[in-house]
Amino acid sequence: MYAVIKVGGKQYRVQEGDEIFVEKLNAEENDNVRFEQVLMLDSKVGNPYVEKAVVEGTVLKNGKNKKIRIFKYKNKSRSNRRTQGHRQPYTKVKITKING
């Protein structure tokens, strides 16, 4: 059984036992989380969500991704290159149960 869920503006295809990286959630480690925005459950497609379908998971870890470099450069403007860095926070979730 698989489901397509919507978390943080992105869609994820999940099965029981999967570990996914989602946008930062307000949850501590070992907390249980519920995803109620289920877009698809096996072959059943929601309009926009499948009714009475819930995906449950456990938070494994909160952290930050690797730093990415952002360069800003203007050609022929006699200005220097500017660099910025960014580390996107994430939450690692293990899917434990799919109800539908």
C-alpha positions as CSV (number, residue, x, y, z in Angstrom):
1,M,0.0,0.0,0.0
2,Y,1.3,3.4,-0.9
3,A,0.1,7.0,-0.6
4,V,1.0,10.4,-2.0
5,I,1.0,13.0,0.7
6,K,1.5,16.8,0.7
7,V,3.9,18.3,3.2
8,G,5.4,21.8,3.1
9,G,4.1,22.5,-0.4
10,K,5.8,19.3,-1.8
11,Q,4.4,15.9,-2.6
12,Y,5.9,12.6,-1.5
13,R,5.1,9.0,-2.5
14,V,5.5,6.9,0.7
15,Q,5.0,3.4,1.9
16,E,5.2,1.9,5.4
17,G,8.8,1.8,6.6
18,D,10.0,4.6,4.3
19,E,12.2,7.4,5.7
20,I,11.7,10.8,4.1
21,F,13.2,14.3,4.5
22,V,10.5,17.0,4.7
23,E,10.5,20.7,5.4
24,K,11.1,21.5,9.1
25,L,8.2,20.5,11.3
26,N,7.4,21.7,14.8
27,A,8.0,18.4,16.5
28,E,10.7,16.9,18.7
29,E,12.6,13.6,18.1
30,N,10.5,10.5,18.7
31,D,7.2,12.4,18.4
32,N,4.4,11.0,16.4
33,V,3.1,13.1,13.5
34,R,0.0,12.7,11.3
35,F,-0.3,13.8,7.7
36,E,-3.9,14.3,6.8
37,Q,-3.4,15.8,3.3
38,V,-3.4,12.5,1.4
39,L,-3.7,13.2,-2.3
40,M,-3.8,9.5,-3.4
41,L,-4.1,6.2,-1.7
42,D,-3.2,3.2,-4.0
43,S,-5.4,3.8,-7.0
44,K,-7.9,6.0,-5.2
45,V,-7.4,9.7,-6.2
46,G,-8.8,12.4,-3.9
47,N,-10.6,15.6,-4.9
48,P,-8.4,17.3,-3.6
49,Y,-7.8,15.0,-0.7
50,V,-8.8,11.4,0.0
51,E,-11.4,11.4,2.8
52,K,-10.6,9.7,6.1
53,A,-7.1,8.8,5.0
54,V,-4.2,9.5,7.4
55,V,-0.5,8.7,7.2
56,E,1.3,8.4,10.5
57,G,5.0,8.7,11.2
58,T,7.7,9.1,13.8
59,V,10.2,12.0,13.8
60,L,13.7,10.6,13.7
61,K,15.8,13.7,13.5
62,N,15.8,17.5,13.0
63,G,18.8,19.0,11.3
64,K,20.2,21.1,8.5
65,N,21.3,20.2,5.0
66,K,24.7,20.9,3.6
67,K,25.5,24.6,2.9
68,I,24.9,25.8,-0.6
69,R,26.7,28.7,-2.1
70,I,24.9,31.5,-3.9
71,F,26.8,33.8,-6.2
72,K,25.5,37.2,-7.3
73,Y,27.4,38.7,-10.2
74,K,26.6,41.6,-12.5
75,N,28.5,41.7,-15.8
76,K,30.5,44.9,-16.7
77,S,29.3,46.8,-13.7
78,R,32.6,47.1,-11.9
79,S,31.1,45.6,-8.8
80,N,32.5,42.7,-6.8
81,R,31.0,39.3,-6.7
82,R,28.8,38.7,-3.7
83,T,28.5,35.3,-2.0
84,Q,25.9,34.0,0.3
85,G,25.4,30.7,2.0
86,H,22.2,28.9,3.1
87,R,21.5,25.8,5.1
88,Q,17.9,24.5,4.7
89,P,16.4,22.9,7.9
90,Y,14.7,19.6,7.5
91,T,12.9,16.9,9.5
92,K,13.5,13.2,8.9
93,V,10.3,11.1,9.3
94,K,9.8,7.4,9.3
95,I,6.4,6.3,8.0
96,T,4.8,3.8,10.4
97,K,1.2,3.5,9.3
98,I,-1.1,4.3,6.4
99,N,-4.8,4.3,7.2
100,G,-7.5,4.7,4.6
